[in-house]
């Protein structure tokens, strides 16, 4: 049975809806997962295949192509996570359907810590907003909160 791009898009949307409902993932994460899966679907069509027909060899070929095209290892790791979640979900939803992503391993990520700001850089950053202006006062509060809490910018904006 052949699937159309519209069928695949509906399947992707069902998966993303399930992730949102069950795991409460952010809009940004869901958007990234959707882009990963749409990219895979497009690549598979060029290989005369589909999301439903993909096997482990095709998934490895796609991962290899993405890394050769300049994707960073962290993006490759997220892609592997997306594929494992999608095909695991698909195998659970359609009992008896094989999971070609079950044995995929993410690329090794270099272990690195983020670069910390110096005390002078922090002081300069905190002194930047004009606190006589309401927006400047808001900006200073946001910078203070980021610095004191370790929140991500996306988490702060979502408050």
PyMOL commands that place a pseudoatom at each C-alpha (Angstrom):
pseudoatom trace, name=CA, resn=UNK, resi=1, chain=A, elem=C, hetatm=0, pos=[0.000, 0.000, 0.000]
pseudoatom trace, name=CA, resn=UNK, resi=2, chain=A, elem=C, hetatm=0, pos=[1.493, 3.351, -1.009]
pseudoatom trace, name=CA, resn=UNK, resi=3, chain=A, elem=C, hetatm=0, pos=[1.190, 6.427, 1.143]
pseudoatom trace, name=CA, resn=UNK, resi=4, chain=A, elem=C, hetatm=0, pos=[0.854, 9.975, -0.086]
pseudoatom trace, name=CA, resn=UNK, resi=5, chain=A, elem=C, hetatm=0, pos=[2.687, 12.983, 1.363]
pseudoatom trace, name=CA, resn=UNK, resi=6, chain=A, elem=C, hetatm=0, pos=[-0.659, 14.058, 2.868]
pseudoatom trace, name=CA, resn=UNK, resi=7, chain=A, elem=C, hetatm=0, pos=[-1.022, 10.638, 4.576]
pseudoatom trace, name=CA, resn=UNK, resi=8, chain=A, elem=C, hetatm=0, pos=[2.473, 10.977, 6.000]
pseudoatom trace, name=CA, resn=UNK, resi=9, chain=A, elem=C, hetatm=0, pos=[1.775, 14.518, 7.197]
pseudoatom trace, name=CA, resn=UNK, resi=10, chain=A, elem=C, hetatm=0, pos=[-1.346, 13.283, 9.012]
pseudoatom trace, name=CA, resn=UNK, resi=11, chain=A, elem=C, hetatm=0, pos=[0.682, 10.487, 10.620]
pseudoatom trace, name=CA, resn=UNK, resi=12, chain=A, elem=C, hetatm=0, pos=[3.324, 12.993, 11.762]
pseudoatom trace, name=CA, resn=UNK, resi=13, chain=A, elem=C, hetatm=0, pos=[0.635, 15.302, 13.168]
pseudoatom trace, name=CA, resn=UNK, resi=14, chain=A, elem=C, hetatm=0, pos=[-0.977, 12.415, 15.096]
pseudoatom trace, name=CA, resn=UNK, resi=15, chain=A, elem=C, hetatm=0, pos=[2.420, 11.557, 16.580]
pseudoatom trace, name=CA, resn=UNK, resi=16, chain=A, elem=C, hetatm=0, pos=[3.094, 15.182, 17.556]
pseudoatom trace, name=CA, resn=UNK, resi=17, chain=A, elem=C, hetatm=0, pos=[-0.389, 15.511, 19.077]
pseudoatom trace, name=CA, resn=UNK, resi=18, chain=A, elem=C, hetatm=0, pos=[0.268, 12.381, 21.134]
pseudoatom trace, name=CA, resn=UNK, resi=19, chain=A, elem=C, hetatm=0, pos=[3.612, 13.774, 22.360]
pseudoatom trace, name=CA, resn=UNK, resi=20, chain=A, elem=C, hetatm=0, pos=[1.959, 17.039, 23.325]
pseudoatom trace, name=CA, resn=UNK, resi=21, chain=A, elem=C, hetatm=0, pos=[-0.889, 15.307, 25.156]
pseudoatom trace, name=CA, resn=UNK, resi=22, chain=A, elem=C, hetatm=0, pos=[1.204, 12.679, 26.949]
pseudoatom trace, name=CA, resn=UNK, resi=23, chain=A, elem=C, hetatm=0, pos=[4.483, 14.461, 27.600]
pseudoatom trace, name=CA, resn=UNK, resi=24, chain=A, elem=C, hetatm=0, pos=[3.577, 18.140, 27.383]
pseudoatom trace, name=CA, resn=UNK, resi=25, chain=A, elem=C, hetatm=0, pos=[6.510, 18.960, 25.118]
pseudoatom trace, name=CA, resn=UNK, resi=26, chain=A, elem=C, hetatm=0, pos=[7.048, 22.597, 24.198]
pseudoatom trace, name=CA, resn=UNK, resi=27, chain=A, elem=C, hetatm=0, pos=[5.916, 24.036, 20.897]
pseudoatom trace, name=CA, resn=UNK, resi=28, chain=A, elem=C, hetatm=0, pos=[9.580, 24.504, 19.949]
pseudoatom trace, name=CA, resn=UNK, resi=29, chain=A, elem=C, hetatm=0, pos=[10.429, 20.841, 20.591]
pseudoatom trace, name=CA, resn=UNK, resi=30, chain=A, elem=C, hetatm=0, pos=[7.356, 19.643, 18.712]
pseudoatom trace, name=CA, resn=UNK, resi=31, chain=A, elem=C, hetatm=0, pos=[8.260, 21.923, 15.806]
pseudoatom trace, name=CA, resn=UNK, resi=32, chain=A, elem=C, hetatm=0, pos=[11.785, 20.470, 15.709]
pseudoatom trace, name=CA, resn=UNK, resi=33, chain=A, elem=C, hetatm=0, pos=[10.468, 16.897, 15.797]
pseudoatom trace, name=CA, resn=UNK, resi=34, chain=A, elem=C, hetatm=0, pos=[8.001, 17.718, 13.024]
pseudoatom trace, name=CA, resn=UNK, resi=35, chain=A, elem=C, hetatm=0, pos=[10.736, 19.251, 10.870]
pseudoatom trace, name=CA, resn=UNK, resi=36, chain=A, elem=C, hetatm=0, pos=[12.920, 16.168, 11.446]
pseudoatom trace, name=CA, resn=UNK, resi=37, chain=A, elem=C, hetatm=0, pos=[10.144, 13.818, 10.351]
pseudoatom trace, name=CA, resn=UNK, resi=38, chain=A, elem=C, hetatm=0, pos=[9.088, 15.906, 7.341]
pseudoatom trace, name=CA, resn=UNK, resi=39, chain=A, elem=C, hetatm=0, pos=[12.739, 16.020, 6.248]
pseudoatom trace, name=CA, resn=UNK, resi=40, chain=A, elem=C, hetatm=0, pos=[12.956, 12.244, 6.566]
pseudoatom trace, name=CA, resn=UNK, resi=41, chain=A, elem=C, hetatm=0, pos=[9.696, 11.768, 4.627]
pseudoatom trace, name=CA, resn=UNK, resi=42, chain=A, elem=C, hetatm=0, pos=[10.982, 13.970, 1.793]
pseudoatom trace, name=CA, resn=UNK, resi=43, chain=A, elem=C, hetatm=0, pos=[14.313, 12.118, 1.698]
pseudoatom trace, name=CA, resn=UNK, resi=44, chain=A, elem=C, hetatm=0, pos=[12.553, 8.734, 1.721]
pseudoatom trace, name=CA, resn=UNK, resi=45, chain=A, elem=C, hetatm=0, pos=[10.348, 9.731, -1.245]
pseudoatom trace, name=CA, resn=UNK, resi=46, chain=A, elem=C, hetatm=0, pos=[13.551, 10.470, -3.199]
pseudoatom trace, name=CA, resn=UNK, resi=47, chain=A, elem=C, hetatm=0, pos=[14.652, 6.923, -2.316]
pseudoatom trace, name=CA, resn=UNK, resi=48, chain=A, elem=C, hetatm=0, pos=[11.301, 5.551, -3.593]
pseudoatom trace, name=CA, resn=UNK, resi=49, chain=A, elem=C, hetatm=0, pos=[10.268, 4.733, -0.038]
pseudoatom trace, name=CA, resn=UNK, resi=50, chain=A, elem=C, hetatm=0, pos=[8.042, 6.142, 2.707]
pseudoatom trace, name=CA, resn=UNK, resi=51, chain=A, elem=C, hetatm=0, pos=[7.842, 6.481, 6.482]
pseudoatom trace, name=CA, resn=UNK, resi=52, chain=A, elem=C, hetatm=0, pos=[5.864, 3.220, 6.588]
pseudoatom trace, name=CA, resn=UNK, resi=53, chain=A, elem=C, hetatm=0, pos=[8.341, 1.302, 4.406]
pseudoatom trace, name=CA, resn=UNK, resi=54, chain=A, elem=C, hetatm=0, pos=[11.581, 2.592, 5.936]
pseudoatom trace, name=CA, resn=UNK, resi=55, chain=A, elem=C, hetatm=0, pos=[13.962, 0.026, 7.340]
pseudoatom trace, name=CA, resn=UNK, resi=56, chain=A, elem=C, hetatm=0, pos=[17.039, 0.468, 9.503]
pseudoatom trace, name=CA, resn=UNK, resi=57, chain=A, elem=C, hetatm=0, pos=[19.365, 0.729, 6.482]
pseudoatom trace, name=CA, resn=UNK, resi=58, chain=A, elem=C, hetatm=0, pos=[17.352, 3.636, 5.057]
pseudoatom trace, name=CA, resn=UNK, resi=59, chain=A, elem=C, hetatm=0, pos=[17.260, 5.406, 8.427]
pseudoatom trace, name=CA, resn=UNK, resi=60, chain=A, elem=C, hetatm=0, pos=[21.035, 5.014, 8.763]
pseudoatom trace, name=CA, resn=UNK, resi=61, chain=A, elem=C, hetatm=0, pos=[21.428, 6.374, 5.227]
pseudoatom trace, name=CA, resn=UNK, resi=62, chain=A, elem=C, hetatm=0, pos=[19.369, 9.431, 6.127]
pseudoatom trace, name=CA, resn=UNK, resi=63, chain=A, elem=C, hetatm=0, pos=[21.354, 10.034, 9.318]
pseudoatom trace, name=CA, resn=UNK, resi=64, chain=A, elem=C, hetatm=0, pos=[24.586, 9.702, 7.375]
pseudoatom trace, name=CA, resn=UNK, resi=65, chain=A, elem=C, hetatm=0, pos=[23.402, 12.153, 4.713]
pseudoatom trace, name=CA, resn=UNK, resi=66, chain=A, elem=C, hetatm=0, pos=[22.360, 14.692, 7.379]
pseudoatom trace, name=CA, resn=UNK, resi=67, chain=A, elem=C, hetatm=0, pos=[25.751, 14.511, 9.095]
pseudoatom trace, name=CA, resn=UNK, resi=68, chain=A, elem=C, hetatm=0, pos=[27.605, 14.757, 5.757]
pseudoatom trace, name=CA, resn=UNK, resi=69, chain=A, elem=C, hetatm=0, pos=[25.473, 17.817, 4.910]
pseudoatom trace, name=CA, resn=UNK, resi=70, chain=A, elem=C, hetatm=0, pos=[26.855, 19.562, 7.982]
pseudoatom trace, name=CA, resn=UNK, resi=71, chain=A, elem=C, hetatm=0, pos=[24.376, 18.772, 10.744]
pseudoatom trace, name=CA, resn=UNK, resi=72, chain=A, elem=C, hetatm=0, pos=[25.989, 19.107, 14.150]
pseudoatom trace, name=CA, resn=UNK, resi=73, chain=A, elem=C, hetatm=0, pos=[26.312, 16.015, 16.361]
pseudoatom trace, name=CA, resn=UNK, resi=74, chain=A, elem=C, hetatm=0, pos=[23.732, 17.442, 18.795]
pseudoatom trace, name=CA, resn=UNK, resi=75, chain=A, elem=C, hetatm=0, pos=[21.225, 17.783, 15.913]
pseudoatom trace, name=CA, resn=UNK, resi=76, chain=A, elem=C, hetatm=0, pos=[22.035, 14.209, 14.896]
pseudoatom trace, name=CA, resn=UNK, resi=77, chain=A, elem=C, hetatm=0, pos=[21.377, 13.038, 18.448]
pseudoatom trace, name=CA, resn=UNK, resi=78, chain=A, elem=C, hetatm=0, pos=[18.010, 14.815, 18.479]
pseudoatom trace, name=CA, resn=UNK, resi=79, chain=A, elem=C, hetatm=0, pos=[17.182, 13.277, 15.096]
pseudoatom trace, name=CA, resn=UNK, resi=80, chain=A, elem=C, hetatm=0, pos=[17.927, 9.778, 16.429]
pseudoatom trace, name=CA, resn=UNK, resi=81, chain=A, elem=C, hetatm=0, pos=[15.729, 10.528, 19.445]
pseudoatom trace, name=CA, resn=UNK, resi=82, chain=A, elem=C, hetatm=0, pos=[12.935, 11.733, 17.145]
pseudoatom trace, name=CA, resn=UNK, resi=83, chain=A, elem=C, hetatm=0, pos=[13.169, 8.614, 14.965]
pseudoatom trace, name=CA, resn=UNK, resi=84, chain=A, elem=C, hetatm=0, pos=[13.218, 6.244, 17.936]
pseudoatom trace, name=CA, resn=UNK, resi=85, chain=A, elem=C, hetatm=0, pos=[10.196, 7.931, 19.498]
pseudoatom trace, name=CA, resn=UNK, resi=86, chain=A, elem=C, hetatm=0, pos=[8.263, 8.102, 16.221]
pseudoatom trace, name=CA, resn=UNK, resi=87, chain=A, elem=C, hetatm=0, pos=[8.863, 4.511, 15.155]
pseudoatom trace, name=CA, resn=UNK, resi=88, chain=A, elem=C, hetatm=0, pos=[8.356, 3.221, 18.719]
pseudoatom trace, name=CA, resn=UNK, resi=89, chain=A, elem=C, hetatm=0, pos=[5.014, 5.047, 18.830]
pseudoatom trace, name=CA, resn=UNK, resi=90, chain=A, elem=C, hetatm=0, pos=[4.098, 3.712, 15.382]
pseudoatom trace, name=CA, resn=UNK, resi=91, chain=A, elem=C, hetatm=0, pos=[4.915, 0.127, 16.432]
pseudoatom trace, name=CA, resn=UNK, resi=92, chain=A, elem=C, hetatm=0, pos=[2.718, 0.514, 19.537]
pseudoatom trace, name=CA, resn=UNK, resi=93, chain=A, elem=C, hetatm=0, pos=[-0.152, 2.084, 17.566]
pseudoatom trace, name=CA, resn=UNK, resi=94, chain=A, elem=C, hetatm=0, pos=[-0.007, -0.472, 14.746]
pseudoatom trace, name=CA, resn=UNK, resi=95, chain=A, elem=C, hetatm=0, pos=[0.669, -3.740, 16.561]
pseudoatom trace, name=CA, resn=UNK, resi=96, chain=A, elem=C, hetatm=0, pos=[2.920, -6.021, 14.559]
pseudoatom trace, name=CA, resn=UNK, resi=97, chain=A, elem=C, hetatm=0, pos=[4.595, -3.140, 12.735]
pseudoatom trace, name=CA, resn=UNK, resi=98, chain=A, elem=C, hetatm=0, pos=[8.384, -3.410, 12.991]
pseudoatom trace, name=CA, resn=UNK, resi=99, chain=A, elem=C, hetatm=0, pos=[10.385, -0.627, 14.655]
pseudoatom trace, name=CA, resn=UNK, resi=100, chain=A, elem=C, hetatm=0, pos=[13.356, 0.078, 12.347]
pseudoatom trace, name=CA, resn=UNK, resi=101, chain=A, elem=C, hetatm=0, pos=[14.752, 2.715, 14.726]
pseudoatom trace, name=CA, resn=UNK, resi=102, chain=A, elem=C, hetatm=0, pos=[14.887, 0.553, 17.867]
pseudoatom trace, name=CA, resn=UNK, resi=103, chain=A, elem=C, hetatm=0, pos=[18.619, -0.133, 17.575]
pseudoatom trace, name=CA, resn=UNK, resi=104, chain=A, elem=C, hetatm=0, pos=[19.746, 3.284, 16.321]
pseudoatom trace, name=CA, resn=UNK, resi=105, chain=A, elem=C, hetatm=0, pos=[22.416, 4.932, 18.456]
pseudoatom trace, name=CA, resn=UNK, resi=106, chain=A, elem=C, hetatm=0, pos=[22.963, 8.683, 18.588]
pseudoatom trace, name=CA, resn=UNK, resi=107, chain=A, elem=C, hetatm=0, pos=[26.323, 10.110, 17.524]
pseudoatom trace, name=CA, resn=UNK, resi=108, chain=A, elem=C, hetatm=0, pos=[28.831, 10.647, 20.317]
pseudoatom trace, name=CA, resn=UNK, resi=109, chain=A, elem=C, hetatm=0, pos=[28.588, 14.160, 21.699]
pseudoatom trace, name=CA, resn=UNK, resi=110, chain=A, elem=C, hetatm=0, pos=[31.621, 16.041, 22.920]
pseudoatom trace, name=CA, resn=UNK, resi=111, chain=A, elem=C, hetatm=0, pos=[31.380, 16.721, 26.632]
pseudoatom trace, name=CA, resn=UNK, resi=112, chain=A, elem=C, hetatm=0, pos=[31.677, 20.435, 27.161]
pseudoatom trace, name=CA, resn=UNK, resi=113, chain=A, elem=C, hetatm=0, pos=[30.449, 22.935, 29.677]
pseudoatom trace, name=CA, resn=UNK, resi=114, chain=A, elem=C, hetatm=0, pos=[28.985, 26.256, 28.600]
pseudoatom trace, name=CA, resn=UNK, resi=115, chain=A, elem=C, hetatm=0, pos=[31.376, 29.202, 28.755]
pseudoatom trace, name=CA, resn=UNK, resi=116, chain=A, elem=C, hetatm=0, pos=[30.727, 31.149, 31.937]
pseudoatom trace, name=CA, resn=UNK, resi=117, chain=A, elem=C, hetatm=0, pos=[30.627, 34.934, 31.939]
pseudoatom trace, name=CA, resn=UNK, resi=118, chain=A, elem=C, hetatm=0, pos=[33.266, 36.764, 33.916]
pseudoatom trace, name=CA, resn=UNK, resi=119, chain=A, elem=C, hetatm=0, pos=[32.185, 38.915, 36.836]
pseudoatom trace, name=CA, resn=UNK, resi=120, chain=A, elem=C, hetatm=0, pos=[32.921, 42.030, 34.762]
pseudoatom trace, name=CA, resn=UNK, resi=121, chain=A, elem=C, hetatm=0, pos=[30.789, 40.714, 31.868]
pseudoatom trace, name=CA, resn=UNK, resi=122, chain=A, elem=C, hetatm=0, pos=[27.880, 40.018, 34.245]
pseudoatom trace, name=CA, resn=UNK, resi=123, chain=A, elem=C, hetatm=0, pos=[28.128, 43.494, 35.756]
pseudoatom trace, name=CA, resn=UNK, resi=124, chain=A, elem=C, hetatm=0, pos=[28.250, 45.079, 32.277]
pseudoatom trace, name=CA, resn=UNK, resi=125, chain=A, elem=C, hetatm=0, pos=[25.218, 43.046, 31.195]
pseudoatom trace, name=CA, resn=UNK, resi=126, chain=A, elem=C, hetatm=0, pos=[23.241, 44.011, 34.301]
pseudoatom trace, name=CA, resn=UNK, resi=127, chain=A, elem=C, hetatm=0, pos=[24.115, 47.688, 33.797]
pseudoatom trace, name=CA, resn=UNK, resi=128, chain=A, elem=C, hetatm=0, pos=[22.904, 47.724, 30.173]
pseudoatom trace, name=CA, resn=UNK, resi=129, chain=A, elem=C, hetatm=0, pos=[19.111, 48.201, 30.592]
pseudoatom trace, name=CA, resn=UNK, resi=130, chain=A, elem=C, hetatm=0, pos=[17.818, 51.730, 31.214]
pseudoatom trace, name=CA, resn=UNK, resi=131, chain=A, elem=C, hetatm=0, pos=[15.882, 51.202, 34.453]
pseudoatom trace, name=CA, resn=UNK, resi=132, chain=A, elem=C, hetatm=0, pos=[14.179, 54.606, 34.173]
pseudoatom trace, name=CA, resn=UNK, resi=133, chain=A, elem=C, hetatm=0, pos=[12.166, 53.133, 31.283]
pseudoatom trace, name=CA, resn=UNK, resi=134, chain=A, elem=C, hetatm=0, pos=[9.504, 50.459, 32.007]
pseudoatom trace, name=CA, resn=UNK, resi=135, chain=A, elem=C, hetatm=0, pos=[10.878, 48.183, 29.262]
pseudoatom trace, name=CA, resn=UNK, resi=136, chain=A, elem=C, hetatm=0, pos=[14.401, 48.656, 30.574]
pseudoatom trace, name=CA, resn=UNK, resi=137, chain=A, elem=C, hetatm=0, pos=[13.222, 47.763, 34.067]
pseudoatom trace, name=CA, resn=UNK, resi=138, chain=A, elem=C, hetatm=0, pos=[11.535, 44.650, 32.648]
pseudoatom trace, name=CA, resn=UNK, resi=139, chain=A, elem=C, hetatm=0, pos=[14.730, 43.724, 30.773]
pseudoatom trace, name=CA, resn=UNK, resi=140, chain=A, elem=C, hetatm=0, pos=[16.843, 44.147, 33.910]
pseudoatom trace, name=CA, resn=UNK, resi=141, chain=A, elem=C, hetatm=0, pos=[14.436, 41.934, 35.872]
pseudoatom trace, name=CA, resn=UNK, resi=142, chain=A, elem=C, hetatm=0, pos=[14.616, 39.291, 33.151]
pseudoatom trace, name=CA, resn=UNK, resi=143, chain=A, elem=C, hetatm=0, pos=[18.423, 39.389, 33.055]
pseudoatom trace, name=CA, resn=UNK, resi=144, chain=A, elem=C, hetatm=0, pos=[18.581, 39.149, 36.866]
pseudoatom trace, name=CA, resn=UNK, resi=145, chain=A, elem=C, hetatm=0, pos=[16.189, 36.185, 36.810]
pseudoatom trace, name=CA, resn=UNK, resi=146, chain=A, elem=C, hetatm=0, pos=[18.175, 34.420, 34.081]
pseudoatom trace, name=CA, resn=UNK, resi=147, chain=A, elem=C, hetatm=0, pos=[21.424, 34.982, 35.958]
pseudoatom trace, name=CA, resn=UNK, resi=148, chain=A, elem=C, hetatm=0, pos=[20.076, 33.944, 39.359]
pseudoatom trace, name=CA, resn=UNK, resi=149, chain=A, elem=C, hetatm=0, pos=[18.021, 30.922, 38.280]
pseudoatom trace, name=CA, resn=UNK, resi=150, chain=A, elem=C, hetatm=0, pos=[19.798, 29.362, 35.308]
pseudoatom trace, name=CA, resn=UNK, resi=151, chain=A, elem=C, hetatm=0, pos=[16.576, 29.335, 33.279]
pseudoatom trace, name=CA, resn=UNK, resi=152, chain=A, elem=C, hetatm=0, pos=[16.780, 29.036, 29.518]
pseudoatom trace, name=CA, resn=UNK, resi=153, chain=A, elem=C, hetatm=0, pos=[15.572, 32.089, 27.595]
pseudoatom trace, name=CA, resn=UNK, resi=154, chain=A, elem=C, hetatm=0, pos=[12.694, 30.039, 26.137]
pseudoatom trace, name=CA, resn=UNK, resi=155, chain=A, elem=C, hetatm=0, pos=[11.671, 29.018, 29.675]
pseudoatom trace, name=CA, resn=UNK, resi=156, chain=A, elem=C, hetatm=0, pos=[11.776, 32.621, 30.891]
pseudoatom trace, name=CA, resn=UNK, resi=157, chain=A, elem=C, hetatm=0, pos=[9.717, 33.873, 27.951]
pseudoatom trace, name=CA, resn=UNK, resi=158, chain=A, elem=C, hetatm=0, pos=[7.161, 31.141, 28.653]
pseudoatom trace, name=CA, resn=UNK, resi=159, chain=A, elem=C, hetatm=0, pos=[6.544, 32.389, 32.210]
for i in range(1, 159): cmd.bond("trace and resi %d" % i, "trace and resi %d" % (i + 1))
show_as sticks, trace
zoom trace
